[in-house]
Amino acid sequence: MSDGRLLPKAAVEKCNITPVTSVIPVRSPVSPAILLFTLPWLLCAHLFVILYEEPHLRATFGTPYEAYCHSVRRWLPGRSPVA
């Protein structure tokens, strides 16, 4: 009978094999293709927000939007810059 190993328990005991019970961690490097896709995409998203979205919201909402912009961060959540 097998108890979750690749070989039956009797075969392991007969051959005096020590089964491997842990896996050696292997570091997987970040693929250059992921970086080549992600970095330009993030730059385009950043420019879209700064050059189009924020001016449009300022024109639409005026002073309340300005107050909102001064009370929150643009990208990273966390402590308020005003606090």
N, C-alpha and C positions, 0 to 999 in steps of 0.2 A: 504494500500500500504506500501511496505517496502522501507526505504530510506538507505539501506546498512547495516542495523542492523539485528541481528538474529531474533528479534521479530518485528512484525508490530508496527508502531508508536502508534497506538491507544491502543494496549495492554500494551505498556510501560507506556503510560500516565495513563491508567486505574489502573494499579497495583502500580503506583508511584515508578517505578524501575528506578534507575539511571544507564544507560548503561555505561559499561567500555569502555573508549575511548583510553586508553594508555596501553601499554604492559610493564610489569615489566621485566627489563633485567635480564637474568640469566647467570651467568658466567659458561661457559663450560670448565672444566679442561682438560688439555692435556692428552690424553689417554696414559697410559704406553706402550701399544702395539705400538703406533706410535713412541715413543722414542726408544723402543727396536729394531725397524726396521731402523729408520733414523740414529741413532748415529753410528752403525757399518757400514752402507752404506757410510756415509760421511768419516769415517776412511779409508775404502777400497779405495774410490775415491782419497783421499789425498795421500795415499801410492802409488797408481798406478801412479799418476802424478809425484811424487818425485822420485820413484825408477825406473820407466820405461820411461815415456813420456819425461821428461826433459833431461835425458842423451841421449835419441835418438835424440832429437832436437839439442842438443849441438854437437853431432857427425855429424849430417846432415848439420847444418848451421854454426857452428863454432863461430867465433868472432862476427858476426852481432847478433846472438842469445844471446850471453853473454851481449852485449850492451843493447839489448832489455830487458833482465831480470833485469838489473840494473836500467832501466828507468820506470818499471811498478811494481805494486804489484802483488803477486801471486793470491790471492783470492778476495780481496775486492777492488772495484773501488774507485777512489777518487783522492786526490792530489798525484802527483808523489813523490816518496821518494827522488828523486834527487833534486827536486825544493826546 
